[in-house]
Amino acid sequence: MIARTPSLHAVGAATLALLFATTSTIAHADEGMWTFDGFPAEKMQADYGWAPDQAWLDTVRASAVRLTGGCSASFVSDAALILTNHHCVASCLYDNSTGDNDLLEHGFIAASLRDEKKCPGQQAEVVTKIEDVTGDVKAAIGALTGEALTKARDAKIAEIEAANCTDTAKFRCQVVTLFGGGQYKLYTYRKYSDVRLVWSPEDRAATFGGDPDNFNFPRYSLDGSFLRAYEDGKPVKTRAHLTWNPRTPQADEATFVVGNPGSTSRLYTLSQLAFEREVRLPITVATLSELRGRLIRAMEESPEHAREGLDLLSGVENSLKVYIGRTKALNDPAFTAKLAAAEADLKAKSASNAEIGDPWAQVDAAVEAYRTLYIPYRYDAPSGTLYSYAQALVMGATERAKPNAERLPGYTDSALPLTEKRLLDEAPVYPWLDELQMAWSLSKAREYLGVDDPQTRLLLGKESPEGLSERLVTGTKLADPTYRKQLWDGGLAAIEASDDPMIQYALKLDANQRALKQKVDEAYAGPVTQAGAKLADARFDAYGDSLYPDATFTLRISYGRVKGWTERGNEVPFQTTMGGTFERATGAEPFDLPSQFAAKESAIDKAVTYDFVTTNDIIGGNSGSPVIDKAGTVIGAAFDGNIHSLGGNYGYDPVLNRTVVVSTAALQEALETIYPAPRIVKELAAK
Amino acid sequence: MIARTPSLHAVGAATLALLFATTSTIAHADEGMWTFDGFPAEKMQADYGWAPDQAWLDTVRASAVRLTGGCSASFVSDAALILTNHHCVASCLYDNSTGDNDLLEHGFIAASLRDEKKCPGQQAEVVTKIEDVTGDVKAAIGALTGEALTKARDAKIAEIEAANCTDTAKFRCQVVTLFGGGQYKLYTYRKYSDVRLVWSPEDRAATFGGDPDNFNFPRYSLDGSFLRAYEDGKPVKTRAHLTWNPRTPQADEATFVVGNPGSTSRLYTLSQLAFEREVRLPITVATLSELRGRLIRAMEESPEHAREGLDLLSGVENSLKVYIGRTKALNDPAFTAKLAAAEADLKAKSASNAEIGDPWAQVDAAVEAYRTLYIPYRYDAPSGTLYSYAQALVMGATERAKPNAERLPGYTDSALPLTEKRLLDEAPVYPWLDELQMAWSLSKAREYLGVDDPQTRLLLGKESPEGLSERLVTGTKLADPTYRKQLWDGGLAAIEASDDPMIQYALKLDANQRALKQKVDEAYAGPVTQAGAKLADARFDAYGDSLYPDATFTLRISYGRVKGWTERGNEVPFQTTMGGTFERATGAEPFDLPSQFAAKESAIDKAVTYDFVTTNDIIGGNSGSPVIDKAGTVIGAAFDGNIHSLGGNYGYDPVLNRTVVVSTAALQEALETIYPAPRIVKELAAK
């Protein structure tokens, strides 16, 4: 599955439309994660003989939903029924499960509105307005550099967001940095912070083939689910929604994917790519692989562990596949040669432009500085839900006492409601899982920092990673949302008076974390933002302004077509059928059939299109995005890319990159036959 | 610790003395793992004002011991007392431990000869003769290529070995490929297949600081132990031994390390290095990290698991540190620039030599072919002791039925005694640990081959990695050495008649393994051997014949000196003292003091030199090597390199690379005060 959660720390990178087109003979017709105010209608018209008009785009935009858990989705009824992926609601199923009733295993069907279940931490957001605030932010930055630049930028952003969203219960304002600092846009969202679970198939129906089949195709996955947005305890009446169209996709027909790609790095400079290949990816793959191993074994210890660890393991395995795919891409000389050629082309085209200067050299120097800061910055805190609560409480207490413009980004007036919701929503905590993550992350901190590093001593004192984790997890009361609320409301005085060991630990780490962020802002984030603005100017000058920015977990539209590909000489057909599942099943995990699905074998129409692939350009964060046809009706939900799409973080390959979609036809079959939900069938069919 | 076990599949690589000297201003005075017939006495004389004479070299050579477990060692008494590392006898301690008596935890002191305990699978070997057989082997190869080349070479080697060692109970003959095919030498060993445990400290005394301190210095490790070679039930009377000298090392004094470095790749061509960096290392680090995680968690489940898994975990963590260090080295542009310059220099010097041709292009083509064979070849079998028994039994049955010259290398007349000993020696098997390794390796096979690969189907059928592993491990009787003996003696008929599921499984995999080996020989090993001979000729032509070959787990001598280094501006002193241990101890694993060591705190002379570093050029396989002074007396046992030595696989850096040694002074203090062994003290002191 494409990753649910986009990186929260993407540091300014910028991108370029038709990146490869300048250096290769292949026209990358379908490349691009376009902003709605920059849709290349003329280009699509030229390539496809058709392009959507403004009304089409407006309806689609108003129907598109962002889920703050890190996914995309869409309204599919006038009562705020939301289509998304199963893997986007897995946390909700998990949080609502008990030892007696495992919703992941058995699936979930709400018989009535009353039975729909709240999803902790989840919020649905719909873009209502996009405004260009580039002038304001750039003016605030002026000639500042380093940390002064990031401070001034963040202060101005906080100010703009606060001024434009006074009703933070219903609206969320977010200034987004595009083109790595070339543009700043204010997105206003109508938000719905009460999101409930409506319908989900058995987990195995969505995860059939498990990690081995993840990012592969042909695929047999029912990775779809339904949620509903509520307000004031009632379903929201949606202003716009997509028409549900449970039909078979046609070869080569045009498809649109509308959603929130999380993060791409397509215009990283070569020094940033070298850093990825040489530093970040190797550490990430090695350490996540170890976590994977610890989890796999721990989950074999009992059925409870198996259930409680599944959500984290799925996320870890998914991320690992992504990072391993990226490593392969950056170790492929043909792939990196194209990236190098693109940089060389831009440099050549900018050589005579004195305004541009040498932003590449500035990035090189920033990356060089970041090489020494990276390990300490990466390991300034342990992992784990309980620790993250403590850190949010400690940071929040200090930050909220400051004027809005001086706070860290997660604690500004516009960001606080979601931070608070994530902190205070009731959700189960499994102490063994927190202990496992803490011990793992602290032992990796010691491994990469070294035993004698002052930061290792700060993190561990004289304790072992295992001993410290056990003491903190056993001793803390932060699993209790009432206690969290009490500390949050009590502010800094309550935090400092608390004898909770996890709070005391987070307090102990706080100063070092702030100092490190300051250093990174000064030596890396600031310079890269400054250079990013210049690089964006260089691109606009060289290639015109019909470009798409790197992904930022904001709304984009991609166009493409239904199309298979050729794998080592063999044609991969564009679709699978539901019946194929029974042929692929072996009985052994993860190729075992889910029991209700298996029980309905004779009733299922085996010819129904199950999953299909398109050439749309997507990435993690797009999970759950509606796949829309020319008529504007929804014919599927994007849930994955093929294995070749993993290099898509750095560049799109039109020959091999594919989006993987679960068809509305398959979901309709499931709603009617396997996991019957006549109430939802009726709601979807309403005109 | 430097790795105990050298790679068993090192494919022809060659090396070059003074590799960097040709491209850098630093004279690498101390680089080199020299063969005894090629010791550069003149060069050492020039650098040190002293060099050993032939008598000195002869005595040292006759005292040097190779341990077939993958370590080095030396005789230190006339009754075959052997000095080596604790980590080289850990398997023996582990195999002789029971739930009631954990020899790893408590250490071991044999009060009398009668109490000395046999080490399963272990054999001690002393070189008695080295002969050049290059002409014979090259003549047999003639103009052959590909698999025909490797077959002819292996047949000739089998013939030479069989002809020269008729008494295989006492002698072992081994033809070694040096300079990647440039030279072939016949090593004759006097062998002792009954090796017993004499004295070992507590495991924590040797592993104090555990994985975090591994490959680091300053260090506080008592990584020494004593074994004894037996024959006919009695201690062997040694022809030569080193004089035990428990004294303090002096700054800058000359030191010699005599042992068996396992494997280096210093003369890999750039395409081979690229393969390492792009393919082999990333897969190795990711998959071993996962195994590490599975083991860490499994060992937390019970004290039995903690004890039974320790040996494997130590090995995995040690290997991981090595591979991560190599990854760093190959991702360091300054380091790889030197390697590239060395290749360019050799190419330039060989340009006018028509005899050489273009062996680099031949290696490039072989590596390109190997890229597609590597994953299937790597994953042609699962891991685990029980499976490895089955594979040896199945392969052995077929191979032994063939004429000697047609057998696979591990099954020739000269190789069979050790193969048989390893297979038939009684050693404990822990089913959970075998299951864990099998399930891990099979799931990695499926991950890297892909679910739909025919080899995945061969390995798994319709079973899951977990289900298959459980079925085979639970069903097999191969843990019983009597049953193994029965099948070994019964030959192919017994194998084919066996209903043992592990045997049946190994039989099922056999044909595919042979076919893959054939393909690898044809496309990679053959061409690389052919090119290796040319590259060796090129080097001899360009730089003269005073070169040392890449390491091959055969006897070498390195000279250097006692010397610290400068780490980020700080001087690292060349030695630690035993008292320093008490300051570094935190009480938390792995910085907890071993109990007997802690109990003797007041009695221990804290000023005694504990560990020290030298500039000697060593690598995994050198573990346990005696560190010898000019007088020919032993002043320590090498047990590790510092973190900078990890790039040493590809090139030696005289500024930073260091060998880490446990001093004889510390061992003497331990023998007298902490783990008292007056019998051994007396034996060591005898003149």
Interface residues (C-beta under 8 A of the other chain):
Chain A: G209 D211 P212 D213 N216 R277 E278 V279 P282 V285 A286 T287 S289 E290 L291 R292 G293 R294 L295 I296 R297 A298 E300 E301 L320 I324 T327 N331 L436 W440 R446 E447 G450 V451 K462 E463 S464 E466 G467 T586 G587 A588 E589 P590 F591
Chain B: G209 D211 P212 D213 N216 R277 E278 V279 P282 V285 A286 T287 S289 E290 L291 R292 G293 R294 L295 I296 R297 A298 E300 E301 L320 I324 T327 N331 L436 W440 R446 E447 G450 V451 K462 E463 S464 E466 G467 T586 G587 A588 E589 P590 F591
